[in-house]
């Protein structure tokens, strides 16, 4: 996760890298993408994966790569109330 405080606007924007799924075989349409947090990436199981956010993502695989970009402006913005 990359971030840099924006002192002039009193906020911080967080971004996450684009995710690319390579050569996805043609098949059923995708409708959503879920962003998750894995507190133990060395454990080798899915039991530690916590779903954080869900986003509409309509695409039908056709054998080419699929790239997921959550938001060009960033994934999350934090600022004081």
OpenMM code with the backbone's topology and positions (N, CA, C; nanometers):
from openmm import Vec3, app, unit

residues = "UNK UNK UNK UNK UNK UNK UNK UNK UNK UNK UNK UNK UNK UNK UNK UNK UNK UNK UNK UNK UNK UNK UNK UNK UNK UNK UNK UNK UNK UNK UNK UNK UNK UNK UNK UNK UNK UNK UNK UNK UNK UNK UNK UNK UNK UNK UNK UNK UNK UNK UNK UNK UNK UNK UNK UNK UNK UNK UNK UNK UNK UNK UNK UNK UNK UNK UNK UNK UNK UNK UNK UNK UNK UNK UNK UNK UNK UNK UNK UNK UNK".split()
positions = [
    Vec3(0.0851, -0.1176, 0.0000),
    Vec3(0.0000, 0.0000, 0.0000),
    Vec3(0.0891, 0.1232, 0.0000),
    Vec3(0.0641, 0.2109, -0.0926),
    Vec3(0.1419, 0.3339, -0.1035),
    Vec3(0.0582, 0.4516, -0.0548),
    Vec3(0.1215, 0.5402, 0.0227),
    Vec3(0.0498, 0.6594, 0.0656),
    Vec3(0.1479, 0.7710, 0.0975),
    Vec3(0.0991, 0.8924, 0.0877),
    Vec3(0.1773, 1.0102, 0.1239),
    Vec3(0.0800, 1.1141, 0.1777),
    Vec3(0.1063, 1.1685, 0.2963),
    Vec3(0.0181, 1.2713, 0.3508),
    Vec3(0.0125, 1.3937, 0.2594),
    Vec3(-0.1065, 1.4462, 0.2423),
    Vec3(-0.1289, 1.5690, 0.1667),
    Vec3(-0.1580, 1.6773, 0.2700),
    Vec3(-0.0515, 1.7416, 0.3191),
    Vec3(-0.0659, 1.8397, 0.4265),
    Vec3(-0.1469, 1.9619, 0.3833),
    Vec3(-0.1347, 2.0014, 0.2589),
    Vec3(-0.2070, 2.1192, 0.2108),
    Vec3(-0.3579, 2.0989, 0.2174),
    Vec3(-0.4040, 1.9767, 0.1912),
    Vec3(-0.5474, 1.9473, 0.1937),
    Vec3(-0.5904, 1.8710, 0.3182),
    Vec3(-0.4968, 1.8478, 0.4099),
    Vec3(-0.5255, 1.7808, 0.5374),
    Vec3(-0.5907, 1.6438, 0.5167),
    Vec3(-0.5238, 1.5593, 0.4361),
    Vec3(-0.5768, 1.4260, 0.4097),
    Vec3(-0.4633, 1.3338, 0.3652),
    Vec3(-0.4968, 1.2063, 0.3554),
    Vec3(-0.4037, 1.1087, 0.2990),
    Vec3(-0.4827, 1.0175, 0.2055),
    Vec3(-0.4285, 0.9963, 0.0865),
    Vec3(-0.4897, 0.9065, -0.0108),
    Vec3(-0.4107, 0.7767, -0.0134),
    Vec3(-0.4804, 0.6652, -0.0042),
    Vec3(-0.4165, 0.5338, -0.0098),
    Vec3(-0.4496, 0.4678, -0.1425),
    Vec3(-0.3512, 0.4014, -0.1997),
    Vec3(-0.3728, 0.3306, -0.3250),
    Vec3(-0.3238, 0.1877, -0.3095),
    Vec3(-0.3772, 0.0995, -0.3894),
    Vec3(-0.3298, -0.0386, -0.3940),
    Vec3(-0.2923, -0.0688, -0.5380),
    Vec3(-0.1967, -0.1591, -0.5595),
    Vec3(-0.1541, -0.1882, -0.6961),
    Vec3(-0.2660, -0.2512, -0.7782),
    Vec3(-0.2632, -0.2231, -0.9085),
    Vec3(-0.3541, -0.2922, -0.9997),
    Vec3(-0.3241, -0.4415, -0.9926),
    Vec3(-0.4265, -0.5231, -1.0046),
    Vec3(-0.4103, -0.6682, -1.0028),
    Vec3(-0.4376, -0.7216, -1.1426),
    Vec3(-0.3445, -0.8008, -1.1958),
    Vec3(-0.3608, -0.8583, -1.3290),
    Vec3(-0.3737, -1.0087, -1.3190),
    Vec3(-0.4794, -1.0602, -1.3774),
    Vec3(-0.5020, -1.2042, -1.3870),
    Vec3(-0.4690, -1.2418, -1.5308),
    Vec3(-0.3700, -1.3295, -1.5495),
    Vec3(-0.3172, -1.3591, -1.6830),
    Vec3(-0.3928, -1.4705, -1.7534),
    Vec3(-0.4209, -1.4460, -1.8810),
    Vec3(-0.4774, -1.5461, -1.9721),
    Vec3(-0.5949, -1.6216, -1.9106),
    Vec3(-0.6964, -1.5482, -1.8683),
    Vec3(-0.8150, -1.6087, -1.8082),
    Vec3(-0.8997, -1.6715, -1.9186),
    Vec3(-0.9242, -1.8000, -1.9058),
    Vec3(-1.0000, -1.8739, -2.0074),
    Vec3(-1.1411, -1.8178, -2.0208),
    Vec3(-1.1929, -1.8240, -2.1409),
    Vec3(-1.3295, -1.7791, -2.1660),
    Vec3(-1.4259, -1.8590, -2.0795),
    Vec3(-1.5271, -1.7908, -2.0310),
    Vec3(-1.6228, -1.8604, -1.9459),
    Vec3(-1.7235, -1.7656, -1.8863),
    Vec3(-1.7676, -1.7987, -1.7665),
    Vec3(-1.8720, -1.7219, -1.6997),
    Vec3(-1.8276, -1.5787, -1.6727),
    Vec3(-1.9233, -1.4885, -1.6767),
    Vec3(-1.8967, -1.3475, -1.6513),
    Vec3(-1.8620, -1.3241, -1.5050),
    Vec3(-1.7716, -1.2319, -1.4828),
    Vec3(-1.7401, -1.1858, -1.3476),
    Vec3(-1.8283, -1.0650, -1.3208),
    Vec3(-1.8774, -1.0517, -1.1982),
    Vec3(-1.9624, -0.9378, -1.1656),
    Vec3(-1.9082, -0.8523, -1.0524),
    Vec3(-1.8194, -0.9070, -0.9707),
    Vec3(-1.7687, -0.8354, -0.8538),
    Vec3(-1.6211, -0.8655, -0.8326),
    Vec3(-1.5563, -0.7759, -0.7594),
    Vec3(-1.4213, -0.8017, -0.7103),
    Vec3(-1.4230, -0.7667, -0.5613),
    Vec3(-1.3587, -0.8490, -0.4809),
    Vec3(-1.3550, -0.8292, -0.3362),
    Vec3(-1.2110, -0.8012, -0.2950),
    Vec3(-1.1906, -0.6933, -0.2209),
    Vec3(-1.0592, -0.6601, -0.1665),
    Vec3(-1.0531, -0.7205, -0.0271),
    Vec3(-0.9462, -0.7948, -0.0009),
    Vec3(-0.9345, -0.8666, 0.1259),
    Vec3(-0.8051, -0.8314, 0.1975),
    Vec3(-0.7974, -0.8700, 0.3241),
    Vec3(-0.6768, -0.8538, 0.4053),
    Vec3(-0.6389, -0.9909, 0.4590),
    Vec3(-0.5130, -1.0283, 0.4404),
    Vec3(-0.4620, -1.1565, 0.4902),
    Vec3(-0.3638, -1.1272, 0.6024),
    Vec3(-0.4041, -1.1530, 0.7255),
    Vec3(-0.3197, -1.1224, 0.8411),
    Vec3(-0.2029, -1.2180, 0.8559),
    Vec3(-0.2055, -1.3304, 0.7858),
    Vec3(-0.0979, -1.4294, 0.7953),
    Vec3(-0.0704, -1.4864, 0.6568),
    Vec3(0.0046, -1.4119, 0.5766),
    Vec3(0.0288, -1.4541, 0.4385),
    Vec3(0.1227, -1.5736, 0.4285),
    Vec3(0.1819, -1.6174, 0.5397),
    Vec3(0.2699, -1.7350, 0.5373),
    Vec3(0.1974, -1.8611, 0.5802),
    Vec3(0.0727, -1.8497, 0.6243),
    Vec3(-0.0008, -1.9645, 0.6776),
    Vec3(-0.0454, -2.0651, 0.5737),
    Vec3(-0.0654, -2.0204, 0.4515),
    Vec3(-0.1047, -2.1113, 0.3454),
    Vec3(-0.2511, -2.1518, 0.3455),
    Vec3(-0.3334, -2.0878, 0.4283),
    Vec3(-0.4762, -2.1194, 0.4299),
    Vec3(-0.5570, -1.9920, 0.4066),
    Vec3(-0.6827, -2.0110, 0.3713),
    Vec3(-0.7705, -1.8969, 0.3484),
    Vec3(-0.8434, -1.8516, 0.4749),
    Vec3(-0.8243, -1.9215, 0.5865),
    Vec3(-0.9005, -1.8900, 0.7073),
    Vec3(-0.8670, -1.7533, 0.7653),
    Vec3(-0.7502, -1.6982, 0.7331),
    Vec3(-0.7119, -1.5670, 0.7852),
    Vec3(-0.7539, -1.4520, 0.6949),
    Vec3(-0.8093, -1.4827, 0.5792),
    Vec3(-0.8458, -1.3775, 0.4841),
    Vec3(-0.9784, -1.3136, 0.5253),
    Vec3(-0.9737, -1.1807, 0.5404),
    Vec3(-1.0905, -1.1044, 0.5835),
    Vec3(-1.1378, -1.0173, 0.4668),
    Vec3(-1.2632, -1.0316, 0.4224),
    Vec3(-1.3132, -0.9437, 0.3167),
    Vec3(-1.3287, -0.8013, 0.3699),
    Vec3(-1.2823, -0.7030, 0.2929),
    Vec3(-1.2889, -0.5631, 0.3362),
    Vec3(-1.3905, -0.4822, 0.2558),
    Vec3(-1.3799, -0.4879, 0.1233),
    Vec3(-1.4712, -0.4127, 0.0383),
    Vec3(-1.5083, -0.4948, -0.0842),
    Vec3(-1.6249, -0.4664, -0.1389),
    Vec3(-1.6729, -0.5323, -0.2611),
    Vec3(-1.7031, -0.4233, -0.3625),
    Vec3(-1.6642, -0.4487, -0.4881),
    Vec3(-1.6829, -0.3503, -0.5943),
    Vec3(-1.7472, -0.4171, -0.7151),
    Vec3(-1.8370, -0.3452, -0.7829),
    Vec3(-1.8912, -0.3942, -0.9095),
    Vec3(-1.7769, -0.4061, -1.0087),
    Vec3(-1.7728, -0.5169, -1.0810),
    Vec3(-1.6656, -0.5399, -1.1786),
    Vec3(-1.7193, -0.6332, -1.2850),
    Vec3(-1.7826, -0.5754, -1.3855),
    Vec3(-1.8463, -0.6562, -1.4898),
    Vec3(-1.7493, -0.6814, -1.6044),
    Vec3(-1.7137, -0.8081, -1.6240),
    Vec3(-1.6251, -0.8462, -1.7337),
    Vec3(-1.6524, -0.9920, -1.7689),
    Vec3(-1.6412, -1.0238, -1.8958),
    Vec3(-1.6550, -1.1623, -1.9399),
    Vec3(-1.5200, -1.2087, -1.9931),
    Vec3(-1.4557, -1.3041, -1.9269),
    Vec3(-1.3241, -1.3518, -1.9714),
    Vec3(-1.3296, -1.4045, -2.1147),
    Vec3(-1.2238, -1.3732, -2.1912),
    Vec3(-1.2168, -1.4180, -2.3308),
    Vec3(-1.0809, -1.4792, -2.3656),
    Vec3(-1.0028, -1.5139, -2.2647),
    Vec3(-0.8711, -1.5717, -2.2882),
    Vec3(-0.7576, -1.4725, -2.2733),
    Vec3(-0.7888, -1.3448, -2.2646),
    Vec3(-0.6845, -1.2436, -2.2482),
    Vec3(-0.6662, -1.2102, -2.1005),
    Vec3(-0.5703, -1.1219, -2.0714),
    Vec3(-0.5470, -1.0779, -1.9341),
    Vec3(-0.6621, -0.9888, -1.8876),
    Vec3(-0.6882, -0.9927, -1.7583),
    Vec3(-0.7858, -0.9031, -1.6965),
    Vec3(-0.7119, -0.8238, -1.5897),
    Vec3(-0.7207, -0.6912, -1.5986),
    Vec3(-0.6563, -0.6044, -1.5001),
    Vec3(-0.7635, -0.5353, -1.4180),
    Vec3(-0.7502, -0.5440, -1.2865),
    Vec3(-0.8430, -0.4796, -1.1940),
    Vec3(-0.7763, -0.3528, -1.1415),
    Vec3(-0.8367, -0.2381, -1.1712),
    Vec3(-0.7927, -0.1106, -1.1158),
    Vec3(-0.9079, -0.0592, -1.0307),
    Vec3(-0.8879, -0.0534, -0.9004),
    Vec3(-0.9968, -0.0153, -0.8103),
    Vec3(-1.0405, 0.1282, -0.8343),
    Vec3(-0.9481, 0.2221, -0.8362),
    Vec3(-0.9807, 0.3615, -0.8637),
    Vec3(-0.8532, 0.4329, -0.9055),
    Vec3(-0.8615, 0.5071, -1.0144),
    Vec3(-0.7432, 0.5784, -1.0626),
    Vec3(-0.6962, 0.6829, -0.9614),
    Vec3(-0.7896, 0.7387, -0.8847),
    Vec3(-0.7549, 0.8420, -0.7873),
    Vec3(-0.7112, 0.7848, -0.6530),
    Vec3(-0.7211, 0.6546, -0.6352),
    Vec3(-0.6819, 0.5929, -0.5086),
    Vec3(-0.7923, 0.5057, -0.4529),
    Vec3(-0.7528, 0.4164, -0.3641),
    Vec3(-0.8457, 0.3203, -0.3053),
    Vec3(-0.9234, 0.3799, -0.1881),
    Vec3(-0.8572, 0.4640, -0.1081),
    Vec3(-0.9205, 0.5155, 0.0137),
    Vec3(-0.8642, 0.6531, 0.0452),
    Vec3(-0.9480, 0.7415, 0.0946),
    Vec3(-0.9036, 0.8744, 0.1382),
    Vec3(-0.9433, 0.8931, 0.2842),
    Vec3(-0.8457, 0.9309, 0.3651),
    Vec3(-0.8706, 0.9576, 0.5071),
    Vec3(-0.8477, 1.1058, 0.5341),
    Vec3(-0.9420, 1.1653, 0.6071),
    Vec3(-0.9276, 1.3052, 0.6457),
    Vec3(-1.0020, 1.3262, 0.7769),
    Vec3(-0.9645, 1.4285, 0.8525),
    Vec3(-1.0326, 1.4518, 0.9799),
    Vec3(-1.1767, 1.4957, 0.9575),
    Vec3(-1.2592, 1.4683, 1.0543),
    Vec3(-1.4014, 1.5051, 1.0446),
    Vec3(-1.4208, 1.6529, 1.0641),
] * unit.nanometer
topology = app.Topology()
chain = topology.addChain("A")
for resn in residues:
    res = topology.addResidue(resn, chain)
    for name in ("N", "CA", "C"):
        topology.addAtom(name, app.Element.getBySymbol(name[0]), res)
